[in-house]
Amino acid sequence: MEDTIFIKAISKLKRLWSGQKTPIPAERKNEKIFYYVPTLCGFFFCNDLPNIPAFEDDGAYNRYHILRTRQVFAESAEGEAYVDGLLANHLDDFVHLAMAGLKRYIDNHNTLSETASMIADKAAYRQSANPLIDWIADKGDLNVPDGYMSTSELHVAYLDWAKEHGGHYNWSFALFSRKWAATAKQLGIEQKPKYIPELKESRNVWIGIKIRPYVDESGVLHA
């Protein structure tokens, strides 16, 4: 995850593509702030999809579509030469196709209709962007006999792991609980009441999971 490109400041992007026709502030240099309703859309071309840590309300993910190109060009001298040749010899065709596509977009009331493959690509992207999957693969063991952990214990261990990986996902307990519940279901981990002898009471815990012993950044051993 260290090589991933992260988009952190998404509030302005969400406001631009709110879909709610909410006026947003803008200003010309040395003039008063004015408000306008954005009617734009954004098309971005990239080799690798970025990661969006702040998806508490899924707002960012609800605003984008993924459309994979038919051709993937190798990052090599031959690949670059091929692309340069296409642009030099077919630039007019590219412009024509782009304008035709833009007209269809406008005719469709500025909305894009997702195909089945686009929906599948978005689902796969969201799955790959889930840090909890990476965390468990890196630090956790599943199907451990007599293994169990509370949500609070998992959250502490998760935050320590997140700090080790750039601190991009320092989620609050509430957000972690919500995201962990969905991920646990995917991993087949169930939460059940269990009697804890040392506490002399029952607690809701996640059954069959253990985080392997680790030393946090303060040098404290967690076992």
C-alpha positions in Angstrom: 0.0 0.0 0.0 3.0 2.3 0.3 3.2 2.8 -3.4 -0.5 3.7 -3.7 -1.6 7.3 -4.7 -4.0 8.6 -2.0 -6.6 11.3 -2.5 -7.3 12.8 0.9 -9.0 16.2 0.3 -12.2 15.1 -1.4 -14.7 17.6 0.1 -14.3 20.1 -2.8 -14.6 17.3 -5.4 -17.8 16.0 -3.6 -19.2 19.5 -3.7 -18.4 19.9 -7.4 -20.1 16.6 -8.3 -22.8 16.7 -5.6 -25.7 16.2 -8.0 -27.8 18.3 -5.6 -27.4 21.6 -7.5 -26.0 23.1 -4.3 -24.4 26.5 -4.8 -20.7 26.6 -4.0 -18.4 29.6 -3.4 -15.9 30.9 -5.8 -14.0 34.1 -6.3 -12.1 36.1 -8.9 -8.8 37.6 -7.8 -9.3 40.7 -5.7 -13.1 40.5 -6.0 -15.9 39.4 -3.7 -16.9 35.8 -3.3 -19.8 34.7 -5.4 -21.8 31.5 -5.6 -22.7 29.3 -8.5 -24.2 25.9 -9.2 -21.6 23.7 -10.8 -22.7 21.9 -14.0 -19.4 20.3 -14.9 -18.2 16.7 -15.0 -14.7 15.3 -14.8 -13.0 12.8 -17.1 -9.6 11.6 -15.8 -7.2 9.2 -17.5 -4.8 7.2 -15.3 -2.6 4.2 -15.3 -3.4 3.3 -11.7 -6.5 4.0 -9.7 -5.9 6.1 -6.6 -7.1 5.2 -3.1 -9.6 7.3 -1.2 -9.2 6.9 2.6 -12.1 9.2 3.5 -15.1 7.2 2.4 -17.2 7.3 5.6 -20.4 8.0 3.8 -19.4 6.4 0.5 -20.0 9.8 -1.0 -16.8 9.7 -3.1 -17.5 6.2 -4.5 -21.0 7.1 -5.4 -19.7 9.9 -7.7 -17.4 8.1 -10.0 -17.5 5.5 -12.8 -14.6 3.3 -13.9 -14.3 2.7 -17.6 -11.3 0.6 -18.6 -9.7 1.2 -22.0 -9.5 -1.5 -24.6 -5.8 -1.2 -25.0 -3.0 -1.1 -22.4 0.2 0.3 -23.6 3.5 -0.9 -22.2 5.6 1.6 -20.3 8.6 1.2 -22.7 10.2 3.1 -25.5 8.3 1.0 -28.0 5.0 1.7 -26.2 5.6 5.4 -26.1 6.6 5.5 -29.7 3.4 3.6 -30.6 1.2 6.2 -28.7 3.1 9.1 -30.3 2.4 7.6 -33.7 -1.3 7.2 -32.9 -1.6 10.8 -31.8 0.3 12.1 -34.8 -1.7 10.2 -37.4 -5.1 10.0 -35.8 -5.6 13.1 -33.7 -8.6 14.3 -35.7 -10.3 11.0 -35.2 -9.7 11.1 -31.4 -11.2 14.6 -31.3 -14.2 13.5 -33.3 -14.8 10.5 -31.1 -14.4 12.6 -27.9 -16.9 15.2 -29.1 -19.4 12.6 -30.2 -19.1 11.0 -26.8 -19.6 14.3 -25.1 -22.7 15.0 -27.1 -24.2 11.6 -26.1 -23.4 12.5 -22.5 -25.2 15.8 -22.7 -28.1 14.2 -24.5 -28.3 11.7 -21.6 -28.9 14.6 -19.2 -25.3 14.8 -18.1 -25.3 11.2 -16.6 -23.4 8.1 -17.4 -25.1 4.7 -17.5 -23.0 2.0 -15.9 -22.7 -1.3 -17.8 -22.4 -4.6 -15.9 -18.6 -4.6 -16.5 -18.3 -1.1 -15.1 -20.3 -2.1 -12.0 -18.1 -5.1 -11.5 -14.9 -3.0 -11.9 -16.1 -0.5 -9.3 -16.9 -3.4 -6.9 -13.4 -4.9 -7.4 -11.8 -1.4 -7.0 -13.6 -0.9 -3.7 -12.6 -4.3 -2.5 -8.9 -3.7 -3.4 -9.1 -0.3 -1.5 -10.2 -1.9 1.8 -7.3 -1.7 4.2 -8.9 -4.1 6.6 -8.3 -6.9 4.2 -4.6 -6.0 4.0 -4.4 -5.6 7.8 -5.8 -9.1 8.5 -3.6 -10.7 5.9 -0.5 -9.0 7.4 -1.2 -9.3 11.1 -4.2 -11.6 11.8 -5.0 -15.3 12.0 -8.5 -16.7 11.3 -10.2 -19.9 12.4 -8.1 -19.9 15.6 -9.5 -22.5 18.1 -10.7 -20.6 21.2 -9.6 -17.3 19.5 -11.7 -14.2 20.0 -11.3 -10.5 20.2 -13.5 -7.5 21.0 -14.1 -4.7 18.6 -12.1 -2.4 20.9 -9.1 -4.7 20.9 -9.2 -5.0 17.1 -9.5 -1.2 16.8 -6.3 -0.7 18.9 -4.4 -3.2 16.9 -5.7 -1.8 13.6 -4.6 1.8 14.5 -1.1 0.6 15.3 -0.9 -1.2 11.9 -2.3 1.9 10.2 0.4 4.1 11.7 3.1 1.7 10.3 1.6 2.2 6.8 1.6 6.0 6.6 -1.4 6.8 8.8 -3.8 7.1 5.8 -6.6 5.2 7.6 -6.6 6.4 11.2 -10.3 5.6 11.5 -12.4 6.5 14.6 -13.8 3.7 16.6 -17.3 4.3 15.2 -16.1 4.2 11.6 -13.8 1.2 12.2 -16.7 -0.6 13.8 -18.9 0.0 10.8 -16.3 -1.0 8.2 -15.1 -4.0 10.3 -18.6 -5.4 10.6 -18.9 -5.5 6.8 -15.4 -6.9 6.3 -15.9 -9.5 9.0 -19.0 -10.8 7.2 -17.0 -11.1 4.0 -14.3 -13.0 5.9 -16.8 -15.3 7.5 -16.2 -14.0 11.1 -19.1 -13.9 13.4 -19.8 -11.8 16.5 -21.3 -13.7 19.4 -21.7 -13.4 23.1 -19.0 -15.2 25.0 -18.3 -15.6 28.7 -14.9 -14.1 29.6 -13.6 -15.8 32.8 -11.2 -13.0 33.7 -14.0 -10.4 33.5 -16.6 -12.8 35.0 -19.2 -11.6 32.5 -20.3 -12.2 28.9 -19.2 -9.8 26.1 -19.9 -9.7 22.4 -16.7 -10.8 20.7 -15.5 -11.8 17.2 -15.0 -15.6 17.2 -12.0 -17.4 15.8 -9.7 -14.4 15.2 -6.4 -13.4 16.8 -3.9 -10.7 16.0 -0.4 -12.0 16.1 1.9 -10.5 18.8 3.5 -7.2 17.7 5.5 -4.3 19.2 3.9 -0.9 18.7 5.9 2.3 17.9 6.2 3.0 21.7 8.0 -0.3 22.2 5.0 -1.9 24.0 4.5 -5.6 23.2 0.9 -6.6 22.4 0.3 -10.3 22.7 
